[in-house]
Structures are given as C-alpha cells and as structure tokens.
Amino acid sequence: MTKITTLGLLLAGCSGGDGDGGIWAFELPYDDTYVCEDVITHNFSNGYIAAEALDGDWTTDEAMVLSPQLFFGQLETSGSGEGFLIIGTEAYPGVETDSGWKFSWVGSTESSENSSHTSGYDFSSSVLLNSDVSITMKISDSTATGTWSSLDTTDNAWSESDTWDNQTVGFPNGQIPSAQYLVHDFVEFKGKKQINVEGAPLPNTFVEAECSGSCELAVSSSCTGSVDFTASEVDFEDESAYQHLDRAGQESGL
C-alpha cells in the first residue's frame, strides 16, 4: 500500500519462543482500492466549483496491475494479550482478541496561522492532518492472514477580509486560495464587443465584494484503502541475521 512502500526495515533481536512473536514475512497485493474524495465549501457569492473537463468524443480506459509487495515485520508480545508490530521505523501497538491481533495508530498534525493589518485586513488559515492505520492479523501456527487499512484526511480552512485598502496592505488579490478551487462567469467588453467569459479562476480582490461578510473557504480530503495480505513466520538461528533485514523486500511493481 501507499503507506508502507517507502518504509525501510530496522529489525533487531528475536522473540524466541514467544508464541505469536517473531519475525514475519508479509506479502501485500497492490492496493487498487485506495481512493480520495474532496469536499469544498465556500461563501463566494458568484463562485462555483470547477466541473471536471469533458473528454469530448474520446473514450479512454486505463488499467494497471502491479506485483505484490514483500517486507518483513517483527511481532513482540508481552504475554498479557498486548504487543507491538514493528515495521521499519514504525511501531503499531495492538491487542489480541478472539479473532486475532488488532494493531492501530492514529497520527495527527494541526497548525494555524493568523495575520492582521492595522487598516482592518484579516487573514487566517488552519490545517488538520490525520493518518489512521489499522492492521488485523489472524495467526495459525506459522502462517497468518490479515487486512491492512488506512484512512488519511486533510482539513484546510481559510478566512479573509472581503475588501481592503490595496495601497496600505500592499496586494490586489487576497491570500485565500479561492482561484485554485473556484471559478466564475463574467462579461468582458473590448471596445464595442461583448465577450462572455465562463469558468475563469475566482480570486478574492481588494475592491469587489465577492463574499457575504468575510470570505470563507474550506477543503476537506479523505483517502481510504484496504487490502488483504498473507504472512509467514521466518526463523533465523543467528540473531545477527536480523540486522540484514534492514532494507530487504520488494516494492509493488518494478
């Protein structure tokens, strides 16, 4: 999957005869279920979300099939129904249930920015990133089956004054990235000729009131994927062999 293709492997030590613990070789098919969706909300009066470009008379079908991914992981158990699955430099805490092991981790980053000008111009932005990984693993002797699932979300939000003094603030268009997501239609005159312009990028300009109150824009993205995998326990008599698994494996495709 996308989440682990770049992981290096840093495995050391051995669990010995620790039940399910030990070094496991994982084989994951390429995750072609990983899809992303965007949700855009705004209060621009004359703006709308740009529609996807039409293909016209052409119909194109594309397909890609990649070979599975191979990597090693280390399962360390505590003997009390808890454990860690270590893959590369990342560790996933888990618990043993009646249906097998369940490992998970949620990482997040939240940041914000606020700026204002004495003339009355205000701007703020915020971003929240979440990455949720869930791994189930049902072990039977020295083989295992499981599911690797991921949910990645990004929430961006911006707020900006609708109008401001261009000479004082110093820029004609605002910092809110409305032109990246919104378009508008307008009439342009060249001499006596009237030209109808459709689908032009919509910035927040200092002179016109594009919004009802302060301009607001929010973009939320959600990406999900899930793939079933198999794993086999491997055994090395010499503990020093584990360090050679640092970057061993195969990535999806060539």
SULHULIN-V163089 format. One record per pair of residues at least 12 apart in sequence whose C-alpha atoms are under 10 Angstrom apart, sorted by the first residue. I is the first residue (numbers start at 0). J is the second residue. Records with the same first field share a line. If there is no record, write none. Layout:
# SULHULIN-V163089
I = J ; J
This chain:
# SULHULIN-V163089
0 = 27 ; 28 ; 29 ; 30 ; 31 ; 32 ; 33 ; 67 ; 68 ; 147 ; 148 ; 149 ; 224 ; 225 ; 226 ; 250 ; 251
1 = 29 ; 30 ; 33 ; 149 ; 224 ; 251
2 = 130 ; 132 ; 147 ; 148 ; 149 ; 151 ; 224
3 = 68 ; 70 ; 86 ; 87 ; 89 ; 250
4 = 68 ; 69 ; 70 ; 249 ; 250 ; 251
5 = 87 ; 250
6 = 70 ; 86 ; 87 ; 88 ; 89 ; 245 ; 246 ; 250
7 = 70 ; 71 ; 86 ; 87 ; 88 ; 89 ; 244 ; 245 ; 246 ; 247 ; 248
8 = 70 ; 71 ; 72 ; 73 ; 85 ; 86 ; 87 ; 88 ; 89 ; 241 ; 242 ; 243 ; 244 ; 245 ; 246 ; 247 ; 248
9 = 71 ; 72 ; 73 ; 85 ; 86 ; 87 ; 88 ; 89 ; 241 ; 242 ; 243 ; 244 ; 245 ; 246 ; 247
10 = 22 ; 71 ; 72 ; 73 ; 85 ; 86 ; 87 ; 88 ; 240 ; 241 ; 242 ; 243 ; 244 ; 245 ; 246
11 = 73 ; 238 ; 239 ; 240 ; 241 ; 242 ; 243 ; 244 ; 245
12 = 73 ; 237 ; 238 ; 239 ; 240 ; 241 ; 242
13 = 73 ; 74 ; 75 ; 234 ; 235 ; 236 ; 237 ; 238 ; 239 ; 241
14 = 73 ; 74 ; 75 ; 76
15 = 75 ; 234 ; 235 ; 236 ; 238
17 = 74 ; 75 ; 76 ; 77 ; 78
18 = 74 ; 75 ; 76 ; 78 ; 140
19 = 74 ; 75 ; 76 ; 78 ; 82 ; 100 ; 137 ; 138 ; 139 ; 140 ; 141 ; 142 ; 143 ; 232
20 = 73 ; 74 ; 75 ; 76 ; 77 ; 78 ; 82 ; 83 ; 84 ; 232
21 = 72 ; 73 ; 74 ; 75 ; 76 ; 84 ; 141 ; 232 ; 233 ; 234 ; 235
22 = 71 ; 72 ; 73 ; 74 ; 75 ; 84 ; 85 ; 230 ; 231 ; 232 ; 233 ; 234 ; 235 ; 241 ; 244
23 = 70 ; 71 ; 72 ; 73 ; 74 ; 84 ; 86 ; 141 ; 142 ; 143 ; 229 ; 230 ; 231 ; 232 ; 233 ; 234
24 = 69 ; 70 ; 71 ; 72 ; 73 ; 142 ; 143 ; 229 ; 230 ; 231 ; 232 ; 233 ; 248
25 = 67 ; 68 ; 69 ; 70 ; 71 ; 72 ; 142 ; 143 ; 144 ; 145 ; 228 ; 229 ; 230 ; 231 ; 232 ; 248
26 = 67 ; 68 ; 69 ; 70 ; 71 ; 144 ; 227 ; 228 ; 229 ; 230 ; 231 ; 248 ; 249 ; 251
27 = 66 ; 67 ; 68 ; 69 ; 70 ; 145 ; 146 ; 147 ; 226 ; 227 ; 228 ; 229 ; 230 ; 250 ; 251
28 = 64 ; 65 ; 66 ; 67 ; 68 ; 69 ; 226 ; 227 ; 228 ; 229 ; 251 ; 252
29 = 64 ; 65 ; 66 ; 67 ; 68 ; 225 ; 226 ; 227 ; 228 ; 250 ; 251 ; 252
30 = 64 ; 65 ; 67 ; 68 ; 147 ; 148 ; 224 ; 225 ; 226 ; 227 ; 251
31 = 63 ; 64 ; 65 ; 224 ; 225 ; 226
32 = 222 ; 223 ; 224 ; 225 ; 226
33 = 148 ; 149 ; 150 ; 222 ; 223 ; 224 ; 225 ; 226
34 = 150 ; 221 ; 222 ; 223 ; 224
35 = 150 ; 151 ; 152 ; 220 ; 221 ; 222 ; 223 ; 224
36 = 152 ; 219 ; 220 ; 221 ; 222 ; 223
37 = 152 ; 153 ; 154 ; 218 ; 219 ; 220 ; 221 ; 222
38 = 154 ; 217 ; 218 ; 219 ; 220 ; 221
39 = 155 ; 156 ; 180 ; 181 ; 216 ; 217 ; 218 ; 219 ; 220
40 = 156 ; 180 ; 181 ; 215 ; 216 ; 217 ; 218 ; 219
41 = 156 ; 157 ; 158 ; 177 ; 180 ; 181 ; 210 ; 214 ; 215 ; 216 ; 217 ; 218
42 = 209 ; 210 ; 211 ; 212 ; 213 ; 214 ; 215 ; 216 ; 217
43 = 161 ; 177 ; 181 ; 182 ; 183 ; 201 ; 202 ; 203 ; 208 ; 209 ; 210 ; 211 ; 212 ; 213 ; 214 ; 215 ; 216
44 = 183 ; 208 ; 209 ; 210 ; 211 ; 214
45 = 181 ; 182 ; 183 ; 184 ; 185 ; 201 ; 208 ; 209 ; 210
46 = 177 ; 178 ; 180 ; 181 ; 182 ; 183 ; 184 ; 198 ; 199 ; 200 ; 201 ; 202 ; 209 ; 210
47 = 180 ; 181 ; 182 ; 183 ; 184 ; 198 ; 200 ; 201
48 = 177 ; 178 ; 179 ; 180 ; 181 ; 182 ; 183 ; 198 ; 200 ; 201
49 = 178 ; 179 ; 180 ; 181 ; 182 ; 183 ; 198 ; 199 ; 200
50 = 181 ; 182 ; 198
63 = 252
64 = 251 ; 252
65 = 250 ; 251 ; 252 ; 253
66 = 249 ; 250 ; 251 ; 252 ; 253
67 = 228 ; 249 ; 250 ; 251 ; 252
68 = 228 ; 248 ; 249 ; 250 ; 251 ; 252
69 = 230 ; 247 ; 248 ; 249 ; 250 ; 251
70 = 86 ; 87 ; 230 ; 244 ; 245 ; 246 ; 247 ; 248 ; 249 ; 250
71 = 85 ; 86 ; 87 ; 230 ; 231 ; 232 ; 233 ; 241 ; 244 ; 245 ; 246 ; 247 ; 248
72 = 84 ; 85 ; 86 ; 87 ; 89 ; 90 ; 230 ; 232 ; 244
73 = 85 ; 86 ; 87 ; 90 ; 232 ; 241
74 = 86 ; 90 ; 91 ; 92 ; 93 ; 232
75 = 92 ; 93
76 = 92 ; 93 ; 94 ; 95
77 = 94
78 = 95
79 = 94 ; 95
80 = 93 ; 94 ; 95 ; 96 ; 100
81 = 93 ; 94 ; 95 ; 96 ; 100 ; 101 ; 102
82 = 94 ; 95 ; 100 ; 101 ; 102
83 = 100 ; 101 ; 102 ; 103
84 = 100 ; 101 ; 102 ; 103 ; 134
86 = 245
87 = 244 ; 245 ; 246
88 = 245
89 = 104
90 = 102 ; 103 ; 104
91 = 103 ; 104 ; 105 ; 132 ; 133 ; 134
92 = 104 ; 134
93 = 133 ; 134 ; 135
94 = 135
95 = 135 ; 136 ; 137
96 = 137
97 = 137
98 = 135 ; 136 ; 137 ; 138
99 = 135 ; 136 ; 137 ; 138 ; 139 ; 143 ; 144 ; 145
100 = 134 ; 135 ; 136 ; 137 ; 138 ; 145
101 = 133 ; 134 ; 135 ; 136 ; 137 ; 145 ; 146
102 = 132 ; 133 ; 134 ; 135 ; 136 ; 147
103 = 131 ; 132 ; 133 ; 134 ; 135 ; 147 ; 148 ; 149
104 = 130 ; 131 ; 132 ; 133 ; 134 ; 149
105 = 129 ; 130 ; 131 ; 132 ; 133 ; 149 ; 150 ; 151
106 = 128 ; 129 ; 130 ; 131 ; 132 ; 151
107 = 127 ; 128 ; 129 ; 130 ; 131 ; 151 ; 152 ; 153
108 = 126 ; 127 ; 128 ; 129 ; 130 ; 153
109 = 125 ; 126 ; 127 ; 128 ; 129 ; 153 ; 154
110 = 124 ; 125 ; 126 ; 127 ; 128 ; 155
111 = 123 ; 124 ; 125 ; 126 ; 127 ; 155 ; 156 ; 157
112 = 124 ; 125 ; 126 ; 157
113 = 125 ; 157 ; 158 ; 159
114 = 159
115 = 159 ; 160 ; 168
116 = 163 ; 167 ; 168
117 = 167 ; 168
118 = 163 ; 164 ; 167 ; 168
119 = 160 ; 162 ; 163 ; 164 ; 168
120 = 159 ; 160 ; 161 ; 162 ; 163 ; 164 ; 165 ; 167 ; 168 ; 173 ; 205
121 = 158 ; 159 ; 160 ; 161 ; 162 ; 163 ; 213
122 = 157 ; 158 ; 159 ; 160 ; 161 ; 173 ; 174 ; 175 ; 213 ; 214
123 = 156 ; 157 ; 158 ; 159 ; 160 ; 174 ; 175 ; 215
124 = 155 ; 156 ; 157 ; 158 ; 159 ; 174 ; 175 ; 215 ; 216 ; 217
125 = 154 ; 155 ; 156 ; 157 ; 158 ; 217
126 = 153 ; 154 ; 155 ; 156 ; 157 ; 217 ; 218 ; 219
127 = 152 ; 153 ; 154 ; 155 ; 156 ; 219
128 = 151 ; 152 ; 153 ; 154 ; 155 ; 219 ; 220
129 = 150 ; 151 ; 152 ; 153 ; 154 ; 221
130 = 149 ; 150 ; 151 ; 152 ; 153 ; 222
131 = 148 ; 149 ; 150 ; 151 ; 152 ; 223
132 = 147 ; 148 ; 149 ; 150 ; 151 ; 224 ; 225
133 = 146 ; 147 ; 148 ; 149 ; 150 ; 225
134 = 146 ; 147 ; 148 ; 149 ; 225 ; 226 ; 227 ; 228
135 = 147 ; 148 ; 227 ; 228
136 = 227 ; 228 ; 229 ; 230
137 = 229 ; 230
138 = 229 ; 230 ; 231 ; 232
139 = 231
140 = 231 ; 232
141 = 230 ; 231 ; 232 ; 233
142 = 229 ; 230 ; 231 ; 232 ; 233
143 = 228 ; 229 ; 230 ; 231 ; 232
144 = 227 ; 228 ; 229 ; 230 ; 231
145 = 226 ; 227 ; 228 ; 229 ; 230
146 = 225 ; 226 ; 227 ; 228 ; 229
147 = 224 ; 225 ; 226 ; 227 ; 228
148 = 223 ; 224 ; 225 ; 226 ; 227
149 = 222 ; 223 ; 224 ; 225 ; 226
150 = 221 ; 222 ; 223 ; 224 ; 225
151 = 220 ; 221 ; 222 ; 223 ; 224
152 = 219 ; 220 ; 221 ; 222 ; 223
153 = 218 ; 219 ; 220 ; 221 ; 222
154 = 217 ; 218 ; 219 ; 220 ; 221
155 = 216 ; 217 ; 218 ; 219 ; 220
156 = 175 ; 215 ; 216 ; 217 ; 218 ; 219
157 = 174 ; 175 ; 176 ; 177 ; 214 ; 215 ; 216 ; 217 ; 218
158 = 174 ; 175 ; 213 ; 214 ; 215 ; 216 ; 217
159 = 173 ; 174 ; 175 ; 203 ; 210 ; 212 ; 213 ; 214 ; 215 ; 216
160 = 173 ; 174 ; 175 ; 203 ; 204 ; 205 ; 208 ; 210 ; 212 ; 213 ; 214 ; 215
161 = 173 ; 203 ; 204 ; 205 ; 206 ; 207 ; 208 ; 209 ; 210 ; 211 ; 212 ; 213 ; 214 ; 215
162 = 203 ; 204 ; 205 ; 206 ; 207 ; 208 ; 209 ; 210 ; 212 ; 213 ; 214
163 = 204 ; 205 ; 206 ; 207
164 = 205 ; 206
165 = 204 ; 205 ; 206
168 = 205
170 = 204 ; 205
171 = 202 ; 203 ; 204 ; 205 ; 206
172 = 202 ; 203 ; 204 ; 205 ; 206
173 = 202 ; 203 ; 204 ; 205 ; 214
174 = 202 ; 203 ; 204
175 = 202 ; 203 ; 214 ; 215 ; 216
176 = 201 ; 202 ; 203 ; 216 ; 217
177 = 200 ; 201 ; 202 ; 203 ; 214 ; 215 ; 216 ; 217
178 = 199 ; 200 ; 201 ; 202 ; 203
179 = 200 ; 201 ; 202
180 = 200 ; 201 ; 202 ; 216 ; 217 ; 218
181 = 198 ; 199 ; 200 ; 201 ; 202 ; 216
182 = 197 ; 198 ; 199 ; 200 ; 201 ; 202
183 = 196 ; 197 ; 198 ; 199 ; 200 ; 201 ; 202
184 = 196 ; 197 ; 198 ; 199 ; 200 ; 201
185 = 197 ; 198 ; 199
